[in-house]
Each structure stands twice: as structure tokens, then as C-alpha cells.
Amino acid sequence: MKDAAAPSANQTIYLKDYTPFGWQVEDVHLTFALAPEATRVTARIHFAPNPGAPKQEFFLHGEELTLIRAAIDGQDITPEIDANGLRCAVPDGPFLWECEVEIAPIRNTALEGLYMSNGMYCTQCEAEGFRKITFYPDRPDVMSVFTVRVEGDEPVKLSNGNPTSSGDGWAEWHDPWPKPAYLFALVAGDLVAHPGKFTTKSGRKVALNIYVRPGDEGKCAFGMEALIKSMKWDEDVYGREYDLDIFNIVAVDDFNMGAMENKGLNIFNSSCVLASQETSTDDNFERIEAIIAHEYFHNWTGNRITCRDWFQLCLKEGLTVFRDAQFTSDMRGPEVKRINDVSDLRGRQFSEDQGPLSHPVRPESFQEINNFYTATVYEKGAEVIGMLKRLVGDEGYYKACELYFDRHDGDAATIEDWLKVFEDATGRDLSQFKRWYSQSGTPRLQVTETWSEGTFTLNFKQHTPPTPGQDEKLPQVLPIAVGLLNPNGDEVQPTTVLEMTEAKQSFAFDGLAAKPVASVLRGFSAPVVLEREQSREERAFLIAHDTDAFTRWEASQEMARESLMASVTTGATPDTDWLDALHKVVRDRDLDPDFRSSMMDIPTQSEIARLCHERGHVPDPDAIWAADKALRDTIAKRWSEDLPALLDEARVTAAYKPDAEQTGKRALGSKILGLLNRIDGGAAAQVQFDAADNMTLQLTALACLLRAGKGADALARFHDQWREDQLVMDKWFGLQVACADPGEAAQVTKTLTEHPAFSWTNPNRFRAVFGSLAGHHAGFHQADGSGYALLTDWLIRLDEKNPQTTARMCAAYQTWKRYDSGRRSLIKTQLERIVAKEGLSRDTSEMVERILS
């Protein structure tokens, strides 16, 4: 824990070393006199000794601050200051700390603390940005009530809590709920409010606002609707009411993250709140709805109850990701939501778990906490909550949550606190389950089956491979959801959750008339790699008959993986049994269109590379690209007679709505258009592009035209139409890289960096271009290393401006050791170039050193 002692550069911080801060902060009064080059921040803070902490020196975090004055109880002092903060002698009892500092928001390109985005003042204090605003114990277990005065010429001045008073050139805000500094927020600028209102179940009337730049008012209605739905859902499902008189959201163009849950003043990346039919895809709408819900749900799971230290980050993030997944499932349907979540988990978190960046859901150590805002903490953290809910049941889960809110309201809590309420509420011993928080890596679950005289037995064996720093793993608690189908497709054993606690364990089902087909790991009930020998016929049977949407989808994915692996390793042609089984599902109009679209998912090229590596093959990105192309071409040819009719069926004739029904039809139509594009040379795509009245159809058609080699005119038209809309232009930039042929991807990327609209200091624009390059498996991993060299050039440049974005982009290299010696050598050279850079940030240094390890 970064507590009383200031860390030196690249010092490793350990969970075991946690020590409470030596003083309590009774109240905080801040005054901001805003100026781009010289903002003055005056702090008046009442400290009192913390009786629960050991004696220690008085140290306040502070970085990049110019101290103007410091005083204790009205007497000026001269503290000792270094690059990490200040220390000084203080009285034995309570005292008033005062200081005035100067900062330059306009020069804060790291986008941490107080900075400027296109003339607007805004803040980002999680995880450790508040120390760039004033000297303070910048740690999550120090909680206090804040009163803030904002002075300046900006017409809108916002902070946490409720507004208390205002006048010409100033506004004051008071937040009555104690909070840590990472939840502090301030926004000031020329903004327009899109208003709304909500009445809580106890009758509190809450004023709602989404603040945007003038001209963006027309993109707020969906966000407001999502916010109101979130507030109502949290009351209905978790019994959580909002607790202030006002709730504000602000859209910010320059933001390292998606959004931030600051108490009463959520700050959002513009891409995560602004939406319209013309400028946003269906995926954008769903993502915005989920992120607004996520940040609102943090009001209780993160704000009212926060983290004792940053090692407990999964306490708030894993739980809140799980809650927002529940919300989306209720709003849009659970089946496809679960499939999408598992796809994302495998694509991001499984790769993290199986490489040099692997770490437990609750890490034991770190150098830079910004590097642990990871898929493991968020997505795997949510999976752990889901497993806990399955094990204790719905009644036990919500009973434990209610106890958690009652017992820890106002606390900075730990994972131990969270698990203890479940033990107290349900009577279960969760000591073994706690291993999910301490052991890294993805467990591998092997399953075999036996059949004898009416008894069907499933035999399970679990094993978690070694990960960095953890060679030996103990058995985990695995909830394995299983159903059984008889030979005619009827379900003879409904979903049953088997609780596995040993390294090897068997479960028997008696009294069966015929050998059943087992549907194993329904709903992806545990985040494991399932290893199961299964015939093609049995998988095709599950595709046709399984009553669980996930395992039905998974059976198709397994057949697709095996087909692609055979193509990559032996040159085999695609599996026609799978294609025929899939074809029947896609043509089944009784099925939800969104599910039919999900069934058409092809395993990603990165996933096939991982599978090659796991099976002892060196993945060849070019061969994987060729196998993927051949498979899609084969599907298009085999289904050619049905594609026009399927595309026509998927058309939406009603007025546009981003709801589940229309979104599902457009998703199916997009997949069908992609196949048709392979045999009609872009003809149908051109028709759709010309007639599109929404961004989903327009962007899908543009992608098809680019892949057909006929996108030049459409690309220019798209640019001319949307050149003034930064979020749409992010799409324009990213799509060109994503759709490029592998051998041209690096050059396309390089050309785009020379475009006048490429703003490399804007995180959204940088990620649109270089995130697309890193995600283009064959293009990034070209054997000549051009993709590696180009990305590294820009990472070295960006690190000086924005270390946080740089460090996260370095994760593109985390799988480098799975490739051939030539590619490994090229990547290692680039990683060593980054490490050798003079003045490399702590964020990037830690990340690259872990990747190289």
C-alpha cells in the first residue's frame, strides 16, 4: 500500500505491507481559482490522529505541484518536499492543515488530476490523480466530507454532491457522503445540459443532467433514458436508492478510460455517452447503456462502500461489472449477452491469464496501479461473483448483498469483508472459494464419461498451469452446470449445478433409460478451459437440440475451431458436417435473430493462434489468415442460394430503434451481408451504403466495400459527411486498418498517422488507429516486423505525453513468445527499444518489463 512512506521510482508495493494512515481527515475545503497555466488550489483540511494506526511520519502525496504556502493551525511552515509529496512535523492532537499550490491544467497531457480538454477543465483522479491537484493522503481508505468552491469565467462549474450556493464567477458544492480522494471531480466550461428527472422509491426527487458541448445536445436522449432505467433497476433488484438531490454526467473528449463514477458527477469519455441513430452503431448504443449503468451502480458498489486499498480493486469493479451484466441481460436478453461476455473474456482475459501479464484477481503486488485495470480484475472478477451467486443461490446472494450494504456502508472494505457477509448470511465456508482471488491462471477442466446399466457418470479433473510467480496451484471450487439430453433431443436432466472441490471428482446420474448426451458447463458456469473429447456427430446434435443457448453456441464454436485448426495444420477443407448443422440454425426463423447471428461467429484468428500454441504448433499468422478466408469463402458459396432471402428477412422496415429486437435483426443482416459480399463483389453492400439511414448499416456496408476492394468512393463520401464529428471519424480511421489486407495494414496505419485529423494525443483517436493495427492479427504480425516497428515508434513518442495509454497499448505484445523465432526476435528488439528509452514512465516500464520477463 502506498501509505506513510513515499515510494521511490519502480518500487514494488505489497498487499502484505498495508498500514492504515496515521490520521483521520475530518473535513476538506477546497477552493479552485481556475486559469489554464496557473490554477491556484487552496486546501483547508482538519486532521486528527487515527487511534487505529501505528505511529508514523506525516506524509502527504503530491506530484507536479508548486507550493505557494503551507500552514498548520495558522502558522506558516516549510515542509520537506520531494517528487512524491511532502512531510513535516505535526501536533500530537487534531490540527488544521492549510496549503496553496499552483498547477497548469493546460500542460497536463497525462490526463490525470486536473487537465483541459478542448478548453474545458475536467478531472480524473482514479487511481492516484488527486495528488496532482493538491497535497493529500491520496489513498482509498482515507475518506472525508468535501466542500468545494470553483472560481472562474466558465459558465458551468460542477463538483461532487449537491450545489449549495453560487454567484458571479463562482459556485460551491458540498458532498455530505464521506469519500476517498479518487472520487473527487471538478468540471468547468462552456457546456449545455440535457435535463431529466427521477423520483426514488422513497420519494426523493433527483435532478438529472447530461452536460455536453454546444452542438451535441441531440445525442443525449438515449443516455438519459439509460440512466433512468439504471436507477429504477438498482432499486428493484438490489434495493439501492440514489442518495443526493442531483446526478450529473459530463461528456469529455480527452479521457483515458471509458468513464468514472465520481460521487454525483460522473465524467464520461464522449464515446461512452453520446449517441444518435446517424452517428452510433447498435453496438455503440448497447455499450453506452451498459457503461452508464456500470458507473451509476458504483454509487453503492464503489462509492458508499469503497476499497481499503488498490489491491481490493476487484471488490468494486468485479461486483459492478457483474451488476451491469445483469442489467443488460434484463434489458436485452440473457442468452446473447452471456455469449458476448464469454467471447470477450476468452479474447482478452484468457490471453492475459496465459501470458507474462497473468496476475490474480486480487494482485499481491504492483509498481504502478494503473497497470492493473485489467480484464482479470474486471471481467474475471465478475465471473467470480457469478460463481458465488450460483453456489449460494439467488436468495442467499441477495441476502448476503443486503448484509454487505448494511454492514459496510461508509467503509473502505476488503475481499475478506465481502466473503464474510456471504459466510454469515448463508452459513457456507468460503475459505477454498477465496482461492479465486489469490490464484492466477485459467483452470483447465477435463471431462470424460461412462455409461453402465442406466447410470451415466461424468468424471472431472481440474488443473491450473503455472503462471508467473505461481508454479503450484491448489484445486478451485468449480460450479459446473450440467444438463442431460436423451437421443431424441428431449431434456431428461434439467440444469444442475455440480460443485467440484477436488482435483478429481465424479458425479453419477441414475435411472436413465438410454445413454444421454451431456450438455456441460451450461451458461459458462465457471471461467475454465473445458477439455472434452467429443464426436462431430455429438456436437452437431447439441447444435440442433441443446436447450442451453451458451452450450449450443459452444458446440458450434468447437466444430469451427477444429475445422480451422485442421485447415491451418494440415490444409484440410472446412468441415461440411458443421456447416450443414449451422446452416439449419441460421435458417430457423423460430430462433431469435440475434442468437442466429451469434451462432455465425467464427473463432478469432488470435484464438486460433492461442490454440495452435497450446497444442504444440507454432502459430503462422499468414496461414491462420488464409484458413479464415477459405472458411468464410466456403460458407458463402455453400449458402449462396439462401443469402439474398436471409438478407431480405433481416431488413428492418420500422423506424429505427436501438432495442433488442431491431438490433438482433441488423446483427444477423450484417453477418449475411458479409458472406454475400464474397460472391457479389460488393454489389449488395453498395446498395446498402447508398440507402443507409443509420450508422450500423452505413458502417457495415463500408466495411464490406473496403474488403471487396471497391471502397475508395464510399470512404471519401463517408469522410466528407462526417469530417466534423470526432467520434464518427474514429470509426473512419479504425475501419481502414481493420479491413486492410495483412501485407498493407502497417502502411495503411502509417498513412493514416499523416492525415491532418490524426490527433495522437487524443486517446480515442490513438486507440482507433493503433488498437486496430494490434487487433489485426495477420497484419500486425507480418514477418517483416513492420507492424511492430511502427507501433513501437509511436509508443515511445506517446509515453512522454500519456504514460497510461502507452502502457495499456503495450499489451499488444503480451503473446509474443508463442510465435516463431523470427517474430520473437523482432518483437524483443522493439520491447528493448522501449525499455532503453531515457525517462521512460513507471507505467510503461513496469508493463514492458513484465512482458519481457
Secondary structure as the mmCIF struct_conf table of DSSP 4:
data_model
#
loop_
_struct_conf.conf_type_id
_struct_conf.id
_struct_conf.beg_label_comp_id
_struct_conf.beg_label_asym_id
_struct_conf.beg_label_seq_id
_struct_conf.end_label_comp_id
_struct_conf.end_label_asym_id
_struct_conf.end_label_seq_id
BEND BEND1 ALA A 4 ALA A 5
HELX_LH_PP_P HELX_LH_PP_P1 ALA A 6 SER A 8
TURN_TY1_P TURN_TY1_P1 ALA A 9 ASN A 10
HELX_LH_PP_P HELX_LH_PP_P2 GLN A 11 THR A 12
STRN STRN1 ILE A 13 TYR A 14
HELX_RH_3T_P HELX_RH_3T_P1 LEU A 15 ASP A 17
BEND BEND2 GLY A 22 GLY A 22
STRN STRN2 TRP A 23 ALA A 33
BEND BEND3 PRO A 36 GLU A 37
STRN STRN3 THR A 39 PRO A 49
TURN_TY1_P TURN_TY1_P2 PRO A 51 GLY A 52
BEND BEND4 ALA A 53 ALA A 53
STRN STRN4 PHE A 58 HIS A 61
BEND BEND5 GLU A 64 GLU A 64
STRN STRN5 THR A 66 ILE A 72
TURN_TY1_P TURN_TY1_P3 ASP A 73 GLY A 74
STRN STRN6 GLN A 75 ASP A 76
STRN STRN7 GLU A 80 ASP A 82
TURN_TY1_P TURN_TY1_P4 ALA A 83 ASN A 84
STRN STRN8 GLY A 85 CYS A 88
BEND BEND6 ASP A 92 GLY A 93
STRN STRN9 PHE A 95 ILE A 103
HELX_RH_3T_P HELX_RH_3T_P2 PRO A 105 ARG A 107
TURN_TY1_P TURN_TY1_P5 THR A 109 ALA A 110
STRN STRN10 GLY A 113 SER A 117
TURN_TY1_P TURN_TY1_P6 ASN A 118 GLY A 119
STRN STRN11 MET A 120 GLN A 124
TURN_TY1_P TURN_TY1_P7 GLU A 126 GLY A 129
HELX_RH_3T_P HELX_RH_3T_P3 PHE A 130 LYS A 132
TURN_TY1_P TURN_TY1_P8 ILE A 133 ILE A 133
BEND BEND7 THR A 134 THR A 134
STRN STRN12 TYR A 136 TYR A 136
BEND BEND8 ARG A 139 ARG A 139
TURN_TY1_P TURN_TY1_P9 PRO A 140 ASP A 141
STRN STRN13 SER A 144 GLU A 151
BEND BEND9 GLY A 152 ASP A 153
BEND BEND10 PRO A 155 PRO A 155
STRN STRN14 VAL A 156 SER A 159
BEND BEND11 ASN A 160 GLY A 161
STRN STRN15 ASN A 162 GLY A 167
TURN_TY1_P TURN_TY1_P10 ASP A 168 GLY A 169
STRN STRN16 TRP A 170 LYS A 179
HELX_RH_3T_P HELX_RH_3T_P4 ALA A 181 LEU A 183
STRN STRN17 LEU A 186 GLY A 189
BEND BEND12 ASP A 190 ASP A 190
STRN STRN18 VAL A 192 THR A 199
TURN_TY1_P TURN_TY1_P11 LYS A 201 SER A 202
STRN STRN19 LYS A 205 VAL A 212
TURN_TY1_P TURN_TY1_P12 PRO A 214 GLY A 215
HELX_RH_3T_P HELX_RH_3T_P5 GLU A 217 LYS A 219
HELX_RH_AL_P HELX_RH_AL_P1 ALA A 221 TYR A 238
HELX_LH_PP_P HELX_LH_PP_P3 ARG A 240 TYR A 242
BEND BEND13 LEU A 244 ASP A 245
STRN STRN20 ILE A 246 VAL A 252
BEND BEND14 ASP A 253 ASP A 254
BEND BEND15 ASN A 256 GLY A 258
STRN STRN21 ALA A 259 MET A 260
TURN_TY1_P TURN_TY1_P13 LYS A 263 GLY A 264
STRN STRN22 LEU A 265 ASN A 269
HELX_RH_3T_P HELX_RH_3T_P6 SER A 270 CYS A 272
TURN_TY1_P TURN_TY1_P14 VAL A 273 VAL A 273
TURN_TY1_P TURN_TY1_P15 GLN A 277 THR A 279
HELX_RH_AL_P HELX_RH_AL_P2 ASP A 282 PHE A 297
TURN_TY1_P TURN_TY1_P16 HIS A 298 TRP A 300
STRN STRN23 THR A 301 THR A 301
TURN_TY1_P TURN_TY1_P17 GLY A 302 ARG A 304
STRN STRN24 ILE A 305 ILE A 305
STRN STRN25 THR A 306 CYS A 307
BEND BEND16 ARG A 308 ASP A 309
HELX_RH_3T_P HELX_RH_3T_P7 TRP A 310 GLN A 312
HELX_RH_AL_P HELX_RH_AL_P3 LEU A 313 ARG A 332
HELX_RH_AL_P HELX_RH_AL_P4 PRO A 334 ASP A 344
HELX_RH_PI_P HELX_RH_PI_P1 LEU A 345 PHE A 350
HELX_RH_AL_P HELX_RH_AL_P5 SER A 351 ASP A 353
TURN_TY1_P TURN_TY1_P18 GLN A 354 GLN A 354
BEND BEND17 GLY A 355 GLY A 355
TURN_TY1_P TURN_TY1_P19 PRO A 356 LEU A 357
BEND BEND18 VAL A 361 ARG A 362
BEND BEND19 GLU A 364 GLU A 364
STRN STRN26 SER A 365 PHE A 366
BEND BEND20 GLN A 367 GLN A 367
HELX_RH_3T_P HELX_RH_3T_P8 ILE A 369 PHE A 372
BEND BEND21 THR A 374 THR A 374
HELX_RH_AL_P HELX_RH_AL_P6 ALA A 375 ALA A 375
HELX_RH_PI_P HELX_RH_PI_P2 THR A 376 LYS A 380
HELX_RH_AL_P HELX_RH_AL_P7 GLY A 381 HIS A 408
TURN_TY1_P TURN_TY1_P20 ASP A 409 GLY A 410
STRN STRN27 ALA A 412 ALA A 413
HELX_RH_AL_P HELX_RH_AL_P8 ILE A 415 THR A 426
TURN_TY1_P TURN_TY1_P21 SER A 431 LYS A 434
HELX_RH_AL_P HELX_RH_AL_P9 ARG A 435 SER A 438
BEND BEND22 GLY A 441 GLY A 441
STRN STRN28 ARG A 444 SER A 452
TURN_TY1_P TURN_TY1_P22 GLU A 453 GLY A 454
STRN STRN29 THR A 455 HIS A 463
STRN STRN30 THR A 467 THR A 467
TURN_TY1_P TURN_TY1_P23 PRO A 468 GLY A 469
STRN STRN31 GLN A 470 GLN A 470
HELX_LH_PP_P HELX_LH_PP_P4 LEU A 474 VAL A 477
STRN STRN32 LEU A 478 LEU A 485
TURN_TY1_P TURN_TY1_P24 PRO A 487 ASN A 488
BEND BEND23 GLY A 489 GLY A 489
STRN STRN33 GLU A 491 MET A 500
BEND BEND24 GLU A 502 ALA A 503
STRN STRN34 LYS A 504 PHE A 509
BEND BEND25 ALA A 513 ALA A 514
HELX_LH_PP_P HELX_LH_PP_P5 LYS A 515 PRO A 516
STRN STRN35 VAL A 517 VAL A 520
BEND BEND26 LEU A 521 LEU A 521
HELX_RH_3T_P HELX_RH_3T_P9 ARG A 522 PHE A 524
BEND BEND27 ALA A 526 PRO A 527
STRN STRN36 VAL A 529 ARG A 532
HELX_RH_AL_P HELX_RH_AL_P10 ARG A 536 HIS A 545
BEND BEND28 THR A 547 ASP A 548
HELX_RH_AL_P HELX_RH_AL_P11 ALA A 549 THR A 570
HELX_LH_PP_P HELX_LH_PP_P6 ALA A 572 PRO A 574
HELX_RH_AL_P HELX_RH_AL_P12 THR A 576 VAL A 586
TURN_TY1_P TURN_TY1_P25 ARG A 587 ARG A 587
TURN_TY1_P TURN_TY1_P26 ARG A 589 ASP A 590
BEND BEND29 LEU A 591 LEU A 591
HELX_RH_AL_P HELX_RH_AL_P13 PRO A 593 MET A 599
TURN_TY1_P TURN_TY1_P27 MET A 600 MET A 600
HELX_RH_AL_P HELX_RH_AL_P14 GLN A 605 GLU A 614
TURN_TY1_P TURN_TY1_P28 ARG A 615 GLY A 616
HELX_LH_PP_P HELX_LH_PP_P7 HIS A 617 PRO A 619
HELX_RH_AL_P HELX_RH_AL_P15 PRO A 621 ARG A 638
TURN_TY1_P TURN_TY1_P29 TRP A 639 ASP A 642
HELX_RH_AL_P HELX_RH_AL_P16 LEU A 643 GLU A 649
TURN_TY1_P TURN_TY1_P30 ALA A 650 ALA A 650
BEND BEND30 ALA A 654 ALA A 654
HELX_LH_PP_P HELX_LH_PP_P8 ALA A 655 TYR A 656
BEND BEND31 ASP A 659 ASP A 659
HELX_RH_AL_P HELX_RH_AL_P17 ALA A 660 ASP A 680
TURN_TY1_P TURN_TY1_P31 GLY A 681 GLY A 682
HELX_RH_AL_P HELX_RH_AL_P18 ALA A 683 ALA A 691
BEND BEND32 ASN A 694 ASN A 694
HELX_RH_AL_P HELX_RH_AL_P19 MET A 695 ARG A 707
TURN_TY1_P TURN_TY1_P32 ALA A 708 GLY A 709
HELX_RH_AL_P HELX_RH_AL_P20 ALA A 712 TRP A 722
TURN_TY1_P TURN_TY1_P33 ARG A 723 GLU A 724
HELX_RH_AL_P HELX_RH_AL_P21 GLN A 726 ALA A 738
TURN_TY1_P TURN_TY1_P34 CYS A 739 CYS A 739
BEND BEND33 ALA A 740 ALA A 740
HELX_RH_3T_P HELX_RH_3T_P10 PRO A 742 GLU A 744
HELX_RH_AL_P HELX_RH_AL_P22 ALA A 745 THR A 753
TURN_TY1_P TURN_TY1_P35 GLU A 754 GLU A 754
BEND BEND34 HIS A 755 HIS A 755
TURN_TY1_P TURN_TY1_P36 PRO A 756 ALA A 757
TURN_TY1_P TURN_TY1_P37 TRP A 760 THR A 761
BEND BEND35 ASN A 762 ASN A 762
HELX_RH_AL_P HELX_RH_AL_P23 PRO A 763 PHE A 766
HELX_RH_PI_P HELX_RH_PI_P3 ARG A 767 GLY A 771
HELX_RH_AL_P HELX_RH_AL_P24 SER A 772 GLY A 775
HELX_RH_AL_P HELX_RH_AL_P25 HIS A 777 PHE A 780
TURN_TY1_P TURN_TY1_P38 HIS A 781 HIS A 781
TURN_TY1_P TURN_TY1_P39 ALA A 783 ASP A 784
HELX_RH_AL_P HELX_RH_AL_P26 SER A 786 ASP A 799
TURN_TY1_P TURN_TY1_P40 GLU A 800 LYS A 801
HELX_RH_AL_P HELX_RH_AL_P27 PRO A 803 MET A 809
HELX_RH_3T_P HELX_RH_3T_P11 CYS A 810 TYR A 813
TURN_TY1_P TURN_TY1_P41 GLN A 814 THR A 815
HELX_RH_3T_P HELX_RH_3T_P12 TRP A 816 ARG A 818
BEND BEND36 TYR A 819 TYR A 819
HELX_RH_AL_P HELX_RH_AL_P28 SER A 821 VAL A 835
TURN_TY1_P TURN_TY1_P42 ALA A 836 ALA A 836
BEND BEND37 LYS A 837 LYS A 837
TURN_TY1_P TURN_TY1_P43 GLU A 838 GLY A 839
HELX_RH_AL_P HELX_RH_AL_P29 ARG A 842 LEU A 852
#
